Amino acid sequence: MADDLISRTFGGVRSHIAAARGRDPATAEASSLEILLTWPGVQAQLAYRLSNRLHRAGVPLLPLAVSYLSRVITGIEIHPGAKIGPGLFIDHGSGVVIGETTEIGENVTLYQGVTLGGTGFQAGKRHPTIEDNVTIGSGAKLLGPIQVGHGAKVGANSVVVEDVPPRSTVVGNPGHPVRVEGRKVTDGPDADWIHLPDPLQDAVKSLSARIKELEKQVAELSGDPRPDDDDPHGEPKKGRSSAGG
Ligand SMILES: CC(C)(COP(=O)(O)OP(=O)(O)OC[C@H]1O[C@@H](n2cnc3c(N)ncnc32)[C@H](O)[C@@H]1OP(=O)(O)O)[C@@H](O)C(=O)NCCC(=O)NCCS
């Protein structure tokens, strides 16, 4: 029993260090001990593993006390009731908040200042569900019981209050997809400022076409076909003007 606990604890430590190594280039020069002692994202998750276990065992006070202590040391607040899958990496960490009913899948990356929070005072499921392989940029706020599809990226400082499609990139406030499956999303306001419509030119062209049509009809009625009729586009004739000069 104790052996099992020790081996699971060491396994957990190793997996958190491996997640940091896999996603933070700054770990290249660092030993595992250095990562363990100075990477707040790793420490916060070890504290979460303990607080979550105590929470599930129904122990009073201690889970929240562990979570509080971890927040004081790391600046990362993870509620003991949150459900977190393997491979989570929290880079830098400070200011990260993970609410009680948050669910996080596998291999998710969070940067500093990310909030996985609720929108108000409602009870029940009120925090986001993050699927596998999602990356959430620094300062992003994801609010409410929304679903973030697998492989999605949320841009730094986005405010996301609606579901995020899988394999999409969402940015801005309110967060909106700018890429889905690697393709640019073209919905939304037309940002082509070069080819703006010219309503005056359009009106003149339309009037000109109407006048030509009327002239043609008058010429047909009067039996006096005009030489201009051969030119459907009404281009001005080239060469010397018949008016002389
Ligand atoms: C969103 C992000 C993940 C890039 O994803 P991507 O799929 O590679 O998307 P792109 O870089 O091609 O950007 C797509 C569009 O969104 C815009 N964009 C990217 N990030 C944005 C952001 N945070 N806020 C607003 N717009 C953003 C880009 O300018 C681009 O616009 P365009 O299509 O008009 O050119 C990245 O920009 C980001 O914010 N990463 C977070 C990194 C971070 O927090 N680092 C902290 C390290 S300490």
PDBQT file of the ligand as one rigid body, heavy atoms in Angstrom, charges set to zero:
ROOT
HETATM    1  C1  LIG A 301      -3.211  32.334 -30.978  1.00  0.00    +0.000 C 
HETATM    2  C2  LIG A 301      -1.799  31.777 -31.071  1.00  0.00    +0.000 C 
HETATM    3  C3  LIG A 301      -1.719  30.466 -30.313  1.00  0.00    +0.000 C 
HETATM    4  C4  LIG A 301      -1.375  31.569 -32.516  1.00  0.00    +0.000 C 
HETATM    5  O1  LIG A 301      -2.154  30.570 -33.145  1.00  0.00    +0.000 OA
HETATM    6  P1  LIG A 301      -2.039  30.231 -34.709  1.00  0.00    +0.000 P 
HETATM    7  O2  LIG A 301      -3.060  29.195 -35.035  1.00  0.00    +0.000 OA
HETATM    8  O3  LIG A 301      -0.609  29.916 -35.034  1.00  0.00    +0.000 OA
HETATM    9  O4  LIG A 301      -2.518  31.533 -35.364  1.00  0.00    +0.000 OA
HETATM   10  P2  LIG A 301      -1.737  32.679 -36.151  1.00  0.00    +0.000 P 
HETATM   11  O5  LIG A 301      -0.471  33.067 -35.434  1.00  0.00    +0.000 OA
HETATM   12  O6  LIG A 301      -1.624  32.262 -37.580  1.00  0.00    +0.000 OA
HETATM   13  O7  LIG A 301      -2.760  33.878 -35.999  1.00  0.00    +0.000 OA
HETATM   14  C5  LIG A 301      -4.044  33.827 -36.567  1.00  0.00    +0.000 C 
HETATM   15  C6  LIG A 301      -4.594  35.238 -36.564  1.00  0.00    +0.000 C 
HETATM   16  O8  LIG A 301      -4.906  35.631 -35.217  1.00  0.00    +0.000 OA
HETATM   17  C7  LIG A 301      -4.169  36.804 -34.851  1.00  0.00    +0.000 C 
HETATM   18  N1  LIG A 301      -3.742  36.603 -33.468  1.00  0.00    +0.000 N 
HETATM   19  C8  LIG A 301      -2.875  35.682 -33.007  1.00  0.00    +0.000 A 
HETATM   20  N2  LIG A 301      -2.783  35.769 -31.674  1.00  0.00    +0.000 NA
HETATM   21  C9  LIG A 301      -3.626  36.738 -31.286  1.00  0.00    +0.000 A 
HETATM   22  C10 LIG A 301      -3.979  37.274 -30.022  1.00  0.00    +0.000 A 
HETATM   23  N3  LIG A 301      -3.439  36.807 -28.908  1.00  0.00    +0.000 N 
HETATM   24  N4  LIG A 301      -4.904  38.266 -29.966  1.00  0.00    +0.000 NA
HETATM   25  C11 LIG A 301      -5.463  38.752 -31.103  1.00  0.00    +0.000 A 
HETATM   26  N5  LIG A 301      -5.160  38.276 -32.345  1.00  0.00    +0.000 NA
HETATM   27  C12 LIG A 301      -4.253  37.286 -32.428  1.00  0.00    +0.000 A 
HETATM   28  C13 LIG A 301      -3.008  36.848 -35.833  1.00  0.00    +0.000 C 
HETATM   29  O9  LIG A 301      -2.544  38.170 -36.007  1.00  0.00    +0.000 OA
HETATM   30  C14 LIG A 301      -3.616  36.286 -37.081  1.00  0.00    +0.000 C 
HETATM   31  O10 LIG A 301      -4.394  37.265 -37.707  1.00  0.00    +0.000 OA
HETATM   32  P3  LIG A 301      -4.516  37.303 -39.331  1.00  0.00    +0.000 P 
HETATM   33  O11 LIG A 301      -5.145  35.990 -39.728  1.00  0.00    +0.000 OA
HETATM   34  O12 LIG A 301      -5.409  38.477 -39.578  1.00  0.00    +0.000 OA
HETATM   35  O13 LIG A 301      -3.124  37.451 -39.837  1.00  0.00    +0.000 OA
HETATM   36  C15 LIG A 301      -0.757  32.762 -30.503  1.00  0.00    +0.000 C 
HETATM   37  O14 LIG A 301      -0.804  33.978 -31.220  1.00  0.00    +0.000 OA
HETATM   38  C16 LIG A 301      -0.933  33.063 -29.020  1.00  0.00    +0.000 C 
HETATM   39  O15 LIG A 301      -1.634  33.995 -28.606  1.00  0.00    +0.000 OA
HETATM   40  N6  LIG A 301      -0.214  32.226 -28.222  1.00  0.00    +0.000 N 
HETATM   41  C17 LIG A 301      -0.153  32.384 -26.803  1.00  0.00    +0.000 C 
HETATM   42  C18 LIG A 301       1.293  32.451 -26.442  1.00  0.00    +0.000 C 
HETATM   43  C19 LIG A 301       1.529  32.945 -25.037  1.00  0.00    +0.000 C 
HETATM   44  O16 LIG A 301       0.622  33.226 -24.277  1.00  0.00    +0.000 OA
HETATM   45  N7  LIG A 301       2.793  33.005 -24.684  1.00  0.00    +0.000 N 
HETATM   46  C20 LIG A 301       3.188  33.418 -23.409  1.00  0.00    +0.000 C 
HETATM   47  C21 LIG A 301       4.627  33.027 -23.262  1.00  0.00    +0.000 C 
HETATM   48  S1  LIG A 301       5.263  33.647 -21.788  1.00  0.00    +0.000 SA
ENDROOT
TORSDOF 0
